[in-house]
Amino acid sequence: MKTDILQWDSDFFGVKTASITLDGSETPEDIDRQLSDLKGDDVRLVYLFSPQSIPQGHTGKWLLADRKRSYMNPSPQANGMPTGVKTFQGNPSALHSLAIEAGGHSRFAVDPNIPAKKTEELYTTWIDNSVLHGFADYVFTANDLDEPNAAMITLRRRGGEISIGLLATHPDHRRRGLARKLIKAAETIAGVDAGLHLKVTTQADNQEACAFYASCNFNTFTDTYVYHIWL
């Protein structure tokens, strides 16, 4: 069991926030003890990550906020940037509506204790920091018809992998191949350096997203159960 106090989340949500990551060997009593200790330390929100579904303990109000599915493309190919895809260099506010779209199925959006406006602010802050290279190393957009930013993707490089952060298409421009173009751009970034993997995480209950990534040569890597526990 690994426990961390999350300073950024604490500052953003205005309540002391922590995470607990389980390895699967813990008992319900172990988890309940840790939650009690965190509550005594004035923690009010805990993200609990588990490799399996677990029974809810006696401490706090539990919500299964997400069944997070990670996908991996172990050998992406660098085939060049698709037509219409470019590095975004404008004001990040131009991507705010896309960022909000990206967060529509997130664990923050389904938690009734988090106001919808706060979730929107979370994702607009995410894209603001991504454009400034705080949360991402690359931000690409795809144009369609007369819209220069009809879809977007953010990418972050860490160690031997490129991770997709946000991927979204404007509702008026869906089913026109834009997301697939952006995945091709991500493959090109990862494929330039041999050995880099391409990774993405989505909600297992978002069947459309899961089917899309499977069609783009991603394989299921891990499933993680994510609980929000309010103390």
Disulfide bonds with the S-S distance in Angstrom:
none
